Amino acid sequence: MSPSKVRVLLWYRASEGEEQQLIDAFHAISGTLRGTPGLLGSELWRPAHDTADFVVVSEWESRQAFETWERGSAHKADTAPLRPYRDPRRERPFMLLDVVAAY
């Protein structure tokens, strides 16, 4: 059986008036991560009911690909622009999800 894809969700929250800075940080990071081995793509989501909340959803070809990147020396520096926006209401700012079925 081949390794399954993995989705990573990261929760962020912008203070009033900082929404665009968060969006700009996502764009900057996405450009930096373009071509990262195993990264299939990422999206920035915002709930319609609370425009201060944001979720970054990235898709990876496997858990191994994600974990290799996460352990790499560039990981923290590459993602630093979003770190100030981590959602302080959440005990864990991220969730790693294995895809077990898809159509």
WOTA-V324623 format. One record per residue. RES is the residue in one small letter. PHI is phi in radians with two decimals (* if undefined). PSI is psi in whole degrees, 0 to 359 (NA if undefined). OMEGA is omega in whole degrees, 0 to 359 (NA if undefined). Layout:
res->{RES RES}
phi->{PHI PHI}
psi->{PSI PSI}
omega->{OMEGA OMEGA}
This chain:
res->{m s p s k v r v l l w y r a s e g e e q q l i d a f h a i s g t l r g t p g l l g s e l w r p a h d t a d f v v v s e w e s r q a f e t w e r g s a h k a d t a p l r p y r d p r r e r p f m l l d v v a a y}
phi->{* -1.37 -1.08 -1.51 -1.12 -2.25 -1.97 -2.10 -1.95 -2.21 -1.74 -2.32 -2.49 -1.76 -1.20 -0.96 1.56 -1.86 -1.03 -1.18 -1.11 -1.12 -1.06 -1.09 -1.09 -1.05 -1.08 -1.10 -1.12 -1.05 -1.14 -1.13 -1.48 -0.94 1.56 -1.10 -0.98 1.59 -1.41 -1.60 2.79 -2.58 -2.37 -1.91 -1.90 -2.41 -1.09 -1.16 -1.50 -2.65 -1.31 -1.52 -1.51 -2.47 -2.33 -1.66 -2.08 -2.03 -2.07 -2.16 -1.17 -2.85 -1.11 -1.05 -1.08 -1.11 -1.15 -1.08 -1.13 -1.10 -1.39 -1.15 -1.20 -1.55 -0.90 -1.16 -1.18 -1.13 -1.76 -0.99 -1.04 -1.62 -0.95 -1.12 -1.74 -0.90 -1.26 -1.24 -1.41 -1.81 -1.12 -1.98 -1.40 -2.52 -2.46 -1.84 -2.14 -1.46 -1.40 -1.81 -2.78 -2.71 -2.22}
psi->{132 155 144 157 158 140 141 127 132 130 135 160 130 138 158 129 354 8 316 326 321 315 316 321 319 315 318 314 318 321 319 321 352 129 1 127 128 342 118 339 168 153 152 119 150 123 141 333 348 95 359 341 145 151 127 128 118 150 133 148 336 164 321 317 316 312 325 314 316 325 348 159 336 347 306 318 320 327 3 324 336 345 321 345 4 139 111 349 349 134 316 125 359 165 133 123 126 134 117 342 145 150 NA}
omega->{180 180 181 175 180 172 177 178 177 184 180 177 179 172 181 180 181 183 182 177 177 179 179 178 177 180 180 180 181 177 179 184 179 180 178 181 177 180 182 178 176 180 174 181 175 178 179 184 180 187 174 179 177 175 172 179 177 179 183 182 178 176 180 179 179 183 176 178 183 179 183 184 184 186 185 180 182 184 183 183 179 185 180 184 178 182 183 181 184 178 176 183 182 175 177 185 174 175 182 176 179 178 NA}
